[in-house]
Amino acid sequence: MNNETREKLLTISVATLATALYKRGLRNQVIQGVRPLGYKGKNMVGPAFTLRYMPAREDRNQLVEFRNPAHPQRVAIETCPPGHVLVMDSRKDPSAASAGDILVTRLMVRGGAGIVSDGGFRDAATIAELDIPAYHTRPSSPTNLTKHEAIEINGPIGCGDAPVFPGDIIVGDADCVIVIPAGIADEVATEAVEMTAYEDFVVEQVKAGQTIIGLYPCTKEEHQVAFAAWRKQHGR
């Protein structure tokens, strides 16, 4: 992902991106069930760096595991490249935490672009105050060892029923999170900017009393002409 694409994605809603991907036959790219903690008014954007959890087994997941310098959860936090989003496959199970505020703080300090889990975070109120985007399903206080064993770093995962491959582009807004295949991120971002401009025009028209028939989607030439004039006026 180049800087131009990143700047575009910072301004586009997940809903618009989902439509752009739908046009390309991709219908399952939204990570289901996750919500932002303390949304700060700007999008989360970055390539995916992944961590996969599997169900914990009691003989393998005692507290002593956290003393292991090779523990995959800790290693993922320490090796996620700056500017990347750490995406966790927690099997949609929020009954034990995927991470807590100390680990998320460390990721923030290291320059992470965000963190996503289809499970839950402990210390959620504290994480919501941090200067890093975070998305989960709900707060969860039990330590991850209760239910989750971190088993693989930066391999293909499923997160909230969406397939995520390392390097895919992750975008989160005030609603949810979407996964854009890396190979089409530039073209999707460019098209979505155009879609956003038209959607902004439509909102103005609807607020002014215009019917959506023929306007959204645009099937009448009069609206095409009006949109062209609107773009010129607004520099869009």
N, C-alpha and C positions, 0 to 999 in steps of 0.2 A: 504494500500500500504506500503510495507516494503522499507527500504532504498536501497536494492539491485535493486528492480524494479524501484525506482525513478532514480537511477543512470543510468540504462539502457535507460529509457525514455528521459533522458537529451540528448542522443546522436542520437536519431532516428527521421527521418523526418515524418511529418504528412502523406505524400503520402505513405510511407511504412506501417505505422500503418493502413491506410485506406485499403490497400490491405490485410493485416493480418485479419482485421475485416470482409472484404468482403468474405474471405475464410470461415468464420464462419456464413455467412448468414446475416451479419449486413451491410446494404448498405446506411444508412442515418445517419452516425455518425459525419460527417464533418459539422461544423457550417458554413452555407453558408453566403457569403458576407462580412465577417469581415477580416480586415487587421491589421497588427501590427503598432503601433505608435513608431517610433524610435527603431526599432529592435536592440538589443544589442549583437547579435551573439550567444545567447544560448537559449535553449528551456525553455518555461514556463511549469512547471509540478506541479500538486497538485490536491487534492480532491475538488470537486465542493461544494460551498456554494452558495445558490441561492437567488435571489430577483426577484419577479414578479411584473411587472407594468400592470395596466389596463388603459383603456382610462380615461383621466381626465374629471371631471365634474366641471363646474365653481363654484358652491356653496360649493364644498368640497376642492378646490385647490387654495386657496389664499396664499399670502406670509406669512401670520401669521402661516400657518401650520408648517413652519420651526422652530417656537418657541416651538413646541410640542416635549418634550423629547422622546416621544414614536413614533415619525415619522419613519415609517419602513425603509426608505432609510438611515436615519442617524443610526438607530439601526443596520441595516445590516453591515454598515461600522464598527461599534463599536463592533460587536459580531462575525464577520467572524474570525474563528480560524486561528492563525498563520500557515503558510504553505499551506493554502487553496486558491483556486481561486474563487473570487466572480464572478458569472455568472448571468447576468441580462437578463431577458426576457422583451424586450422593444417593442415587437410586430413588429419587423423589421421597426420601425418608427424613423428615425433620424431627424425628424423635430423639436424635442425638446431634450435637453440634458438628457442623462441617469445619468450623474455625471460630475463633474468638477475637476480642479486640486487640490482644497483644500481637497475634500473627498478622492481623489485617493492618495494624499500625506499622509493623515491620515491612510489609508489602508496600505500603504508602511511602515510607521513607526511602525505599529502594527505587521508587519511581514507577511503580505499577500503575496502569491506567484504570484498574478496577478489579472487582472480584464478583463472581456469580456462583451460586450454588442452588441446585434444585432441592436442597434440604434447608436447614436452618442454621443461623449463627447464634452463639451465645454472646452475652454483653451487647445485645443489639442496639440498645439506646446509646451506648458509648460509640459504637461503630457508626451510627447515624450522624454523630457530630464530627467524624473524621473527614479530612479533605481528600477522600477517595470514594468514587462511586462503588456501592455495594448493593447486591440484589440477592434476595433469598425468598423462601416461602413464608416463614414465620420464625419468631424467636425460639431458641432451643437451648436449654441450660446444660443438659448432661454432656459430659466430655465425649468427643467423637469415638473414643475407644469402646464406649458402651455398645454401639451399633455398627460402627464403620471401621474398616481397616484400609488405610491408604495403601494402594498396591501398585499403581503405575503412574508414571509422570510423562506427560506430553505424548500420549497416544490418542487414537480416536476414541471418543466417548459419546454417550447420549446424555443430554442435560435437559430435563423437562420435556422429554420425548423428541427433542431436536438433535440431529446428528451434528457433532462438532469435530472437526479435524484440526490439528495444530496448524496455526497460520490463518485459519478462517478469520474473517473480520467480524468482530463483535460490536454491536451498537445497542446501547441502552438509553431509554428516555424516561419520562415521568410515568409511563405506563408499564413497560416491560423491556425485554431484550430479544434481539434477533441475530441470527447467524448468516453472514453473507459468504458464500464460497469465494475464496481468495482470488480465483482466476477471473471472476466477473465483477469484482468490487468497483473498479474504475467506471465501467459502463453503467452499472446500477446506480452509482452515486450521481453520475451526470444526468441520467434520465430522471432520477428522483428530484433533483434540483428543479428541472423543468416542470415536473408534476406538482411540486410544492408551490411554484409560482402560480400555476393555474388554480390550484386549490385556494390560495390566498385571494385571488381575484374572485373566485366563486363565493367565498365567505362574504366579501364586501357586497356582491350582487344580491345574495340571499338576505343579508341584513337590510338591504335597501328595498326588499319586497319582491325580488325576482323569483319566479317559479324555477324549480330545479329541472323541470322537463325541458329538454333541449339544451340545458346549460351544463348539467352534470350527469353523464358525460356530455361533452360538447357535440351536438349534432346539428346546430343551426349556424349558418354563416354569420349572422348578426353578432353572435357571441364571440366568434373568432375575430371579427373586426374589432369589437369592443375590447377583447383581451389584448390584441396587438397595441391598441392605443394606451391601455392601462400599463402594459410593460414599458412602453416608451416613457410614460409619465413618471413611473416609479423606478426607472433604471434597472428593471428586472429582465 
